[in-house]
Amino acid sequence: MPVEHLRFIYRDARGTITARLIGDVSESDECVQGVCLDRGMLRTFRKDRVLEPLALDAATSFVDERLAFHREAHPAPLEPARSRARRDAIEVCFTGFKSEDKQALIAVATDAGFIVRPAVTTKLHFLCCGDNAGPAKVRRAREQGVLAITAVEFRTLAETGEVPDDDA
């Protein structure tokens, strides 16, 4: 049965520790994705950066106490991490972009050694979504464990090997 909501303590790439509550949850082997209920935006979180799962009905005082604990226990910022997946094995599909923008993104993907797919497949890792991406296609991909990312997140992935998980 799919999980509808998750609450957890999370440490982002810069070392910032926050409490997160997400809905419309989907996941892959390495990440969990969902709509941040504070910001109303689709966000991606690395599972290895989840410090502690929390009960959905946890009291605010308990959440604050756990945040304080983790902030004290993990004060130093994280070193930038590289993706554990080999770049040449990463499959990506682009949807919802103007033709010239899509071609530019395909060039970035090719230069980074990614495999570009014309459609969502069972082996796809990322669906890079433009402003005109169809919500049904995005939902279907996420149900298959594919992570939906923006063009900005894709460019960071191509450059660093990691999807940004912070709110910057």
C-alpha positions, 0 to 999 in steps of 0.5 A: 500500500503506498504511503500518503504522508511522511514526517521526518528529521532531515539533513540537507547537502549544506548540513541544515537540519529540518523537520519535513512533512510531505504528502503524495509520496513516491520513492526510488531505491535512494530517494523519497519524493513528495509534495512539501506540505509547508511550501506546496512544492514537489521536493526530493530527499535522499534516504541516507540523509533522513536522520529520524522518521517521526510519527505523523501525529507527533506533537510540535514540542516532541518534533522541536525536541528531536530537532534540537537533539539532532542539531546538537549531535550533528553540528558540522556541515556535510562534505559534498557527496557524489551520487552512488549511481554510475553516471553512464547508467543514469537514464533520463527523459525530458517532457514539457519543454520547448523544442530548443530547450529540450535539445539543449538539455539533451546535449547536457545529458549526453555530455554527462554520459546519461542515457536519454530516453524518449519516453518513460520506461521501467528503467528510467531514473529521472523525468525532467519536467518543464512548464508544460509537463503533463500531470498524468505523465508525471504521476505515472512516472512517480508511481513507477519510482521515477524521480521528477526533477526540474531543469535546474535540478537536472543541470545540477545532477549533470554537473555534480552527480547529485540532485539538490535536496535543499530549498535554495 
